[in-house]
Structures are given as structure tokens and as C-alpha cells.
């Protein structure tokens, strides 16, 4: 829903957001959503986390692993999108459009081998090596 609002402002209000602004707005929306969810959780469970199945040590471990996962997903996202930013910066939006279509076509060609590999891997892994 959030991205549709950004697209609305970009398309109908002629407001252009830079990449930095989009990242900051996305982070702000995620933080606000987390605060709202935590608020309603504690409103529904006034005793807090004490009556949950997880202990405090397990909860700390869960949050630390989640933070590592979040950071790695953010780095992976930036890595996948960095080429788009470079093409747009050095060659402009026309070249970026062509490049984007070429990348989507290449990803389409990867779908069949990846699907076949996902199906064949368990079968070949379970075969007896003679």
C-alpha cells in the first residue's frame, strides 16, 4: 500500500523522490508499523512477554538473529539495485529502461533451469552412488 502512495505522488502530483528519500521513507514506515504492532500487542497482553512460551534469552537471541537477517537482506537488496542506479546515473533513464527490460528478460530465462534444478536436485541427491 505504501508504494502505491509513492507512485500516486510521483504520477499525479509530479513529486519526484530521490533514492535516498525512498529508503528513508521506507525505513520510517517500517519503524512506525513496528511501534503500532508492539503497542497493540502490549495493549492486548498487559503482562508483556512474561506469559509467552519463549524465555527472555530466547527472545534476545531471536531479535539478534532477526537483526542480522534484516541487515543481510538490506545489503542484498542494495546489491541487486546498485546496477540500476549506476546505469541511470551514467546513461540516463532511456538506457535504464532498456537495461531494465534486458535484466527482466534474462531473469525470465533463468526460471526454467532453476525450476528443473529444484525438481532434479532431491532426486539426484538421493540416488545411490555406484
Secondary structure by P-SEA (a helix, b strand, c coil): caaaaaaaaaccccccccaaaaaaaaaaaaaaaaaaaaaaaaaacccccccccccaaaaaaaaaaaaaaaaaaaaaaaaaaaaaaaaaacccaaaaaaaaaaaaaaaaaaaaaaaaaaaaaaaaaacccc
